[in-house]
C-alpha cells in the first residue's frame, strides 16, 4: 500500500496542473497595443517618402552576343585586325538647377504662325494635281437684263433681230426683214420686168424646253408688206397665151400692161423651230441661230391689166383691142386664175434663216 500512494498523488497533481493551464488559456486577453518604440524615435520624426523625379543617366545594356571565334589563319598569311573603336562617353546627368521649377499652371499651346492657305489649284512641292475640267458658270438671267442682236439671211429677206430674256427659258425677240430685187422673165410669151419687195416685222417668243440650244418659236407677223410689181410687154408679132387661147401681138398696137402680186394678209401668224440661243445662258457672247418653219400669209393674189390689140390665128388674122373684146377679157381672167392657183401653196410661206448673233 505504501508503494502505490505516491503514484496516486502524482497523478492527481498532474491533472490539477493541466486544468489550471487550460483555464488560463481560455481567459487570455487580446493584444491591444504594440510595445512602445525606443526612446528618441516617433511618427513625427519619420522622414517623408522621396517622390521627386530623378533623371535617367543610363540604361541597362542589352545582352551582347558573344563575338565569333576567329578561325586560325592558314600558315604564311597575315590577317589585319582593325583597332577597336573608342567607347562613347557615358551621358552625364544635368545639374538639378537646369530643370525648370514645377508650376501649377499647365503649359499653354503655342499658336502657329498665320499663313495664307494654298489655293486649290496650287500644288504642294513635289505634288502633281491632275487638270480639272473647266466649268462654265451660268449667269443668272432676269427679265430684260441684257440684249442681243443678230443679222440673218432668210427667205423673208435680210433680217435684223433683237432679243432680250424674259425668264430662264424664254426670250422675247423682234425681227424686221427687208429685201428688194429687180428682174425680167418670160411667161407665156410675155416679157415681164418686175421688182420684188420684201418688208416684214414680227414679234416672236423663243422657248427652250430642254435647257439647251433647241427652241420652239411661235410668233406673229404684225406687218407683211411683201409685194411684186411688174410691167409686161409682148413684142409685135410675137405669140402669147391667154387661158387656153393662143394670140399674136399686133404689129401696129402691141400688147403691153402692168402686173402686181400681193403676198396675202398684212397680219399673219408664224411658227418655227431652231437651234441656237441669241442669249447663251453659259455667258458666251456669240452664237449662230438657225430656224425653219412657216408663216401663214394666206393665198397671194395676182392682178394683171393688158392694153393693146391681140390677133387670133385665123387667116387673115382678126385683131381687136384686148380691153374691149369680151372673149379676150374672159381668156385673160382665166389666165389670172391659173396663175393664182399656182401661187396658192405660198399661203404657207416658208421661213428658212441662218444668222450670226452677238450678246451685249
C-alpha positions as CSV (number, residue, x, y, z in Angstrom):
1,X,0.0,0.0,0.0
2,X,2.7,2.5,0.8
3,X,4.3,1.7,-2.6
4,X,1.1,2.7,-4.6
5,X,0.2,6.0,-2.7
6,X,2.9,8.2,-4.2
7,X,1.7,7.2,-7.7
8,X,-1.9,8.2,-7.0
9,X,-0.8,11.6,-5.6
10,X,1.4,12.2,-8.6
11,X,-1.4,11.6,-11.0
12,X,-3.8,13.9,-9.2
13,X,-1.1,16.7,-9.2
14,X,-0.7,16.4,-12.9
15,X,-4.4,16.6,-13.5
16,X,-4.6,19.8,-11.4
17,X,-1.7,21.4,-13.3
18,X,-3.3,20.7,-16.7
19,X,-6.7,22.0,-15.7
20,X,-5.2,25.2,-14.4
21,X,-3.3,25.8,-17.6
22,X,-6.4,25.3,-19.7
23,X,-8.3,27.8,-17.6
24,X,-5.6,30.5,-18.1
25,X,-5.5,29.8,-21.9
26,X,-9.3,30.5,-22.1
27,X,-9.2,33.7,-20.1
28,X,-6.1,35.2,-22.0
29,X,-6.7,38.9,-23.1
30,X,-6.1,40.1,-26.8
31,X,-3.1,42.3,-27.7
32,X,-4.5,45.9,-27.9
33,X,-1.2,47.9,-28.2
34,X,2.2,47.4,-29.6
35,X,5.2,47.8,-27.4
36,X,6.5,51.4,-27.2
37,X,9.1,52.4,-29.7
38,X,12.5,53.1,-28.4
39,X,13.2,56.5,-27.0
40,X,14.1,59.2,-29.5
41,X,12.0,57.7,-32.4
42,X,8.5,59.0,-33.1
43,X,6.0,59.1,-36.0
44,X,6.6,62.8,-36.4
45,X,10.3,62.3,-36.9
46,X,9.8,59.7,-39.7
47,X,11.1,61.2,-43.0
48,X,8.5,61.5,-45.9
49,X,9.0,59.3,-48.9
50,X,11.1,60.8,-51.7
51,X,8.7,61.4,-54.7
52,X,11.0,63.6,-56.7
53,X,11.8,62.6,-60.3
54,X,15.5,61.9,-60.9
55,X,16.9,61.9,-64.4
56,X,17.8,58.6,-66.0
57,X,21.5,58.8,-66.5
58,X,22.0,55.4,-68.0
59,X,20.0,52.5,-69.4
60,X,20.8,48.9,-68.8
61,X,22.7,47.5,-71.7
62,X,21.1,44.7,-73.6
63,X,23.0,41.4,-73.6
64,X,25.7,41.4,-76.2
65,X,26.2,38.3,-78.3
66,X,29.5,36.6,-77.8
67,X,31.9,37.5,-80.5
68,X,32.6,34.8,-83.0
69,X,35.7,32.9,-82.5
70,X,38.1,33.7,-85.3
71,X,39.3,30.8,-87.3
72,X,43.0,30.4,-87.4
73,X,44.6,31.8,-90.5
74,X,46.5,29.4,-92.7
75,X,50.2,29.4,-92.4
76,X,52.0,32.1,-94.4
77,X,49.1,34.6,-94.4
78,X,48.6,37.8,-92.5
79,X,45.2,39.0,-91.2
80,X,44.6,42.7,-90.5
81,X,42.7,43.4,-87.3
82,X,41.3,47.0,-87.1
83,X,41.8,48.7,-83.8
84,X,38.8,48.8,-81.5
85,X,36.6,51.9,-81.8
86,X,36.8,54.3,-78.9
87,X,33.9,53.8,-76.5
88,X,31.3,56.6,-76.4
89,X,31.4,58.7,-73.3
90,X,28.6,57.9,-70.8
91,X,26.0,60.7,-70.7
92,X,26.4,62.9,-67.7
93,X,23.3,63.9,-65.7
94,X,22.3,67.5,-65.8
95,X,22.5,69.5,-62.6
96,X,19.3,69.9,-60.7
97,X,19.3,73.7,-61.3
98,X,18.9,73.2,-65.1
99,X,15.4,71.6,-64.7
100,X,12.5,74.1,-64.7
101,X,10.8,74.6,-61.4
102,X,7.3,72.9,-61.3
103,X,4.5,75.2,-62.0
104,X,0.8,74.9,-61.1
105,X,-0.3,76.5,-64.4
106,X,-0.4,73.9,-67.2
107,X,1.6,74.8,-70.3
108,X,-0.3,76.7,-73.0
109,X,-0.2,75.7,-76.7
110,X,2.0,77.9,-78.8
111,X,-0.1,79.5,-81.6
112,X,1.2,78.6,-85.1
113,X,2.1,81.5,-87.4
114,X,-0.7,82.5,-89.6
115,X,-0.1,81.5,-93.2
116,X,-2.1,82.1,-96.3
117,X,-3.9,78.9,-97.3
118,X,-2.8,77.3,-100.5
119,X,-5.2,77.7,-103.5
120,X,-6.9,74.5,-104.6
121,X,-5.0,74.6,-107.9
122,X,-1.6,75.3,-106.3
123,X,0.2,72.0,-105.9
124,X,2.5,71.4,-102.9
125,X,6.2,71.0,-103.6
126,X,6.7,67.7,-105.4
127,X,3.0,67.1,-105.9
128,X,1.2,67.0,-109.2
129,X,-2.5,67.8,-109.4
130,X,-4.4,66.5,-112.4
131,X,-6.0,69.1,-114.7
132,X,-9.6,69.7,-113.7
133,X,-12.3,70.2,-116.4
134,X,-13.3,73.8,-116.9
135,X,-16.8,74.6,-115.7
136,X,-18.5,77.5,-117.4
137,X,-20.6,79.3,-114.8
138,X,-24.1,80.0,-115.9
139,X,-25.1,83.7,-115.3
140,X,-28.4,84.3,-113.6
141,X,-30.9,85.6,-116.0
142,X,-33.5,88.2,-115.2
143,X,-36.2,89.8,-117.3
144,X,-34.8,92.4,-119.7
145,X,-31.3,92.1,-118.0
146,X,-29.4,92.0,-121.3
147,X,-29.7,92.4,-125.1
148,X,-28.5,90.6,-128.2
149,X,-28.7,91.4,-131.9
150,X,-28.3,89.2,-134.9
151,X,-28.2,89.5,-138.7
152,X,-29.8,86.7,-140.7
153,X,-30.0,85.6,-144.3
154,X,-33.6,84.4,-144.7
155,X,-36.4,83.7,-147.2
156,X,-38.1,86.8,-145.7
157,X,-35.1,88.9,-146.7
158,X,-32.2,90.2,-144.7
159,X,-33.4,90.1,-141.2
160,X,-32.2,92.1,-138.2
161,X,-33.3,90.6,-134.8
162,X,-33.2,91.9,-131.3
163,X,-33.7,89.6,-128.3
164,X,-33.9,90.0,-124.5
165,X,-34.6,87.4,-121.9
166,X,-38.0,87.1,-120.1
167,X,-37.1,84.2,-117.9
168,X,-34.5,81.4,-117.6
169,X,-36.0,79.5,-120.6
170,X,-37.8,82.3,-122.5
171,X,-36.6,85.1,-124.8
172,X,-38.6,87.8,-126.4
173,X,-37.5,88.6,-130.0
174,X,-38.4,91.2,-132.5
175,X,-37.5,90.7,-136.2
176,X,-37.5,93.1,-139.2
177,X,-36.8,91.9,-142.7
178,X,-36.3,93.8,-145.9
179,X,-35.2,92.9,-149.5
180,X,-35.5,94.3,-153.0
181,X,-34.9,92.5,-156.3
182,X,-35.4,93.6,-159.9
183,X,-35.5,91.1,-162.7
184,X,-37.0,90.3,-166.1
185,X,-38.5,87.0,-167.1
186,X,-40.9,85.5,-169.8
187,X,-44.3,83.9,-169.0
188,X,-46.3,82.5,-171.9
189,X,-44.6,84.8,-174.5
190,X,-44.8,87.9,-172.3
191,X,-41.7,89.6,-171.2
192,X,-42.1,90.8,-167.6
193,X,-39.8,93.2,-165.9
194,X,-40.6,93.2,-162.2
195,X,-39.4,94.3,-158.8
196,X,-39.7,92.1,-155.7
197,X,-40.0,93.9,-152.4
198,X,-40.0,92.1,-149.1
199,X,-40.9,94.1,-146.0
200,X,-42.0,92.5,-142.7
201,X,-42.0,93.0,-138.9
202,X,-42.6,90.2,-136.4
203,X,-42.7,89.6,-132.7
204,X,-41.6,86.1,-131.6
205,X,-41.3,84.1,-128.3
206,X,-38.4,81.8,-128.1
207,X,-38.9,78.8,-125.7
208,X,-36.0,76.5,-124.8
209,X,-37.8,73.4,-123.3
210,X,-34.7,71.2,-122.8
211,X,-32.5,73.9,-121.2
212,X,-30.2,73.8,-124.3
213,X,-30.0,75.3,-127.8
214,X,-33.2,73.8,-129.2
215,X,-36.1,76.2,-129.3
216,X,-39.7,76.4,-130.3
217,X,-40.7,79.9,-131.6
218,X,-44.3,80.8,-132.1
219,X,-44.9,84.4,-133.2
220,X,-47.0,86.8,-135.2
221,X,-46.1,89.0,-138.2
222,X,-47.5,92.4,-137.3
223,X,-46.7,93.8,-140.7
224,X,-46.5,92.0,-144.0
225,X,-45.6,94.3,-146.9
226,X,-44.2,91.8,-149.4
227,X,-45.2,92.6,-152.9
228,X,-44.2,92.1,-156.6
229,X,-44.8,94.7,-159.2
230,X,-44.0,94.3,-162.9
231,X,-44.6,95.7,-166.4
232,X,-45.2,93.4,-169.3
233,X,-44.6,93.8,-173.0
234,X,-45.3,91.4,-175.9
235,X,-43.1,92.1,-178.9
236,X,-45.0,92.9,-182.2
237,X,-46.0,89.7,-184.0
238,X,-44.9,87.5,-181.0
239,X,-47.1,84.6,-179.9
240,X,-48.6,84.5,-176.3
241,X,-51.3,82.6,-174.5
242,X,-54.3,83.8,-172.5
243,X,-56.1,80.9,-170.9
244,X,-56.4,78.2,-173.5
245,X,-56.3,80.6,-176.4
246,X,-53.2,81.5,-178.4
247,X,-52.8,85.1,-179.7
248,X,-50.3,87.2,-181.6
249,X,-49.4,90.7,-180.6
250,X,-50.5,93.3,-183.1
251,X,-47.8,94.7,-185.3
252,X,-49.2,98.2,-185.1
253,X,-50.6,98.1,-181.5
254,X,-48.5,95.5,-179.5
255,X,-49.7,94.1,-176.2
256,X,-48.4,95.7,-173.0
257,X,-49.6,96.1,-169.4
258,X,-48.9,96.0,-165.7
259,X,-49.0,93.2,-163.1
260,X,-48.9,93.2,-159.3
261,X,-48.7,90.4,-156.8
262,X,-49.8,91.0,-153.2
263,X,-48.4,88.4,-150.7
264,X,-51.5,87.6,-148.7
265,X,-52.6,89.3,-145.4
266,X,-50.8,92.1,-143.7
267,X,-51.0,90.4,-140.3
268,X,-50.1,86.7,-140.2
269,X,-49.2,84.0,-137.5
270,X,-45.8,82.2,-137.8
271,X,-44.2,79.2,-136.3
272,X,-40.6,78.0,-136.4
273,X,-38.2,75.6,-134.6
274,X,-34.5,76.0,-134.5
275,X,-31.2,75.8,-132.7
276,X,-29.1,78.4,-131.1
277,X,-29.8,80.9,-128.3
278,X,-29.1,84.5,-129.0
279,X,-28.5,85.0,-125.3
280,X,-26.5,81.9,-124.3
281,X,-27.1,81.0,-120.6
282,X,-23.4,79.9,-120.4
283,X,-22.3,83.5,-120.7
284,X,-20.9,83.3,-124.2
285,X,-21.2,86.4,-126.4
286,X,-21.6,84.8,-129.9
287,X,-24.0,82.3,-131.4
288,X,-25.2,81.1,-134.8
289,X,-29.0,80.7,-134.6
290,X,-30.8,78.7,-137.2
291,X,-34.5,78.2,-137.7
292,X,-37.0,76.7,-140.1
293,X,-40.8,77.0,-140.3
294,X,-43.6,78.8,-142.0
295,X,-45.7,82.0,-142.0
296,X,-49.3,81.7,-142.9
297,X,-50.0,84.7,-145.0
298,X,-53.0,83.4,-147.0
299,X,-53.1,83.0,-150.7
300,X,-51.2,85.6,-152.8
301,X,-53.2,87.5,-155.4
302,X,-52.1,88.4,-158.9
303,X,-53.6,91.4,-160.7
304,X,-52.9,91.8,-164.4
305,X,-54.1,94.6,-166.8
306,X,-53.3,94.5,-170.5
307,X,-53.8,97.0,-173.3
308,X,-53.1,96.9,-177.0
309,X,-54.5,94.7,-179.7
310,X,-54.4,90.9,-179.8
311,X,-54.8,88.9,-183.1
312,X,-56.1,85.4,-183.4
313,X,-54.6,82.7,-185.6
314,X,-57.1,83.0,-188.4
315,X,-56.1,83.9,-191.9
316,X,-56.2,86.8,-192.4
317,X,-55.8,87.4,-188.6
318,X,-58.5,89.1,-186.7
319,X,-57.1,91.8,-184.4
320,X,-59.1,93.6,-181.7
321,X,-58.3,95.7,-178.7
322,X,-57.9,93.5,-175.6
323,X,-59.8,95.9,-173.3
324,X,-62.9,95.9,-175.5
325,X,-63.1,92.3,-176.7
326,X,-65.1,90.1,-174.2
327,X,-63.6,86.9,-175.4
328,X,-60.1,88.2,-174.9
329,X,-61.1,89.5,-171.4
330,X,-62.5,86.1,-170.5
331,X,-59.3,84.4,-171.6
332,X,-57.3,87.0,-169.6
333,X,-59.3,86.3,-166.5
334,X,-58.8,82.6,-166.9
335,X,-55.0,83.2,-167.2
336,X,-55.1,85.2,-164.0
337,X,-57.0,82.4,-162.2
338,X,-54.5,79.8,-163.4
339,X,-51.6,81.8,-162.1
340,X,-53.3,82.4,-158.7
341,X,-53.9,78.6,-158.4
342,X,-50.2,78.0,-158.9
343,X,-49.4,80.6,-156.2
344,X,-51.9,79.1,-153.7
345,X,-49.3,76.9,-151.8
346,X,-47.4,80.1,-151.0
347,X,-50.1,80.8,-148.4
348,X,-47.8,78.9,-146.1
349,X,-44.8,81.0,-146.8
350,X,-41.6,79.1,-146.0
351,X,-39.1,80.5,-143.5
352,X,-35.5,79.4,-143.5
353,X,-33.0,81.5,-141.7
354,X,-29.3,81.3,-140.7
355,X,-27.8,84.1,-138.6
356,X,-24.9,85.4,-136.5
357,X,-25.7,86.8,-133.1
358,X,-23.8,89.0,-130.6
359,X,-24.8,89.3,-127.0
360,X,-24.0,92.7,-125.3
